[in-house]
């Protein structure tokens, strides 16, 4: 039984997730799974109908377009609606496996008691994302755009065409990334990131402004010292470094639009072309000229 409050998954860029089982089905009216635990992790996407998930003390009422996630050894109970049974896709997976071979979860599924269920506190699964720090993988979210990815994963798992395990890892990595992006983009209502959202939005919209930490702190209503600490804790870098990263991200887009390096530099608020080039190479490993030439190769 999991007793940890937090589970560190590792860096998103280094993950090697493996699909263990994937299925699409329509439940019977009132069909129940659990209370039980599973040996791996599970993602469920509701295509149609309604269901209810009990995950410890949390109860989620599920409708089409909604997803739920829970980890291994997490007591849970899933109940299909009697009046409107749900159709869903389900993916069992492991976060980090060298092997691509699926390990069917069935032998490790165990029943648990109602007492274990109601006393269980779901841990936070934390993933390190470059430029954003720790991101909590959500237990419940609304994200209709992932329905196609769920379907592709089920198809690859069922038909086992040549190279299917490699494709499964790629699709699952894409799915995990989209879910995390959804969290980062502010579609969740809680977390430290929300506190600095005005500053992040200001930098995103106007990276050409030389924002000072004090100005950004004022946008969020905090003392500059507290703001700087909160910003670093949330994003993993200082406001100045975050501004540079945002500028270089925009610079990559502008350079692909065949603008001159000087134009890009000025557009992003740099008064020194040398300073822009130095920032760009520090962040990308390439000079702006090398980046433009690389983008023209076929």
C-alpha positions, 0 to 999 in steps of 0.5 A: 500500500502506498503511504508516500505523499509525493512520488518523484517520476523524474524528468519528462525528457528522460521518461521511458514509459511502457504500455502494459495493456490497452482496451476500449469497451462499453460497461454494463449498466451499474458494472463495478470494478473494485474496491481494488488495487492494480500493480501499475498506473492507469489512465481512463478516458470517457467516450460516452455515458457516465461513471463514478470513480472513488479514489480514496476520499475523492469522488469524481463524477465522469462525463464524456471528454473527461479522464482520470489517472491513478497509480499503482497500489492505489485503492479505487472503485469505478462504477458505471452508471445504471441509466447511462453506462459508459464507453471508455478507453483504458491504458495500463502503463509503467512510467519507467521501463527499459523493456518495451514489452507489455506486462499484463496487469491482471496477475497483480490486481487485488481486491481491497476493503472499503476501509482501505479505500476510504482511508487512502490518500492519493499521492502526488505524482511529480514530473520535472519539466524543463523551464517549469519545475515540478508539475503534478500529474492530475488525477482528473481532467477534461481534455477531449483532444486526447481521444484520438491518441487513446484510440491509436494506443488501443489499436496498436496494442490489439493488432501488434503490427511490426514495431508496435511496442516502439510505437506504443512508447511514442504515443504514450509519451505524446499523451503524457506530454499533452496532459502535462502541457494542459496543466502548465497552460493553466487549465488547472485551478490550483498550485503555486504556478497560479500565483505568478500567472500574471507575470508569466502572461506578461512575459509571454505577451511582451517578451520585448520588454525588459521586465524587472523582478520588481515590476513582475512582482507588482503585477502579482501583488507580492513583495519583490523578495517573496516573488523572486523566491516563489518564481524560482521555486515554481519555474526552476529559474529566476524571472530574468532567466525565464524572460531570456528563455521566452525570448529565445523561444520566440526568436526560433519562430521568427528566424524560421519566418526568414526575418534577418537576425537584426530584425529578430533581435530588435523585435524581442527588445535587445539593444545589442545584437551581440548580447542577443546572439550570446543568449541564443547560443547559450540556450540552443548551442547554435548561433542564430545564423547556424539555426537559420541555415539548419532550418533550411536543410532538407 
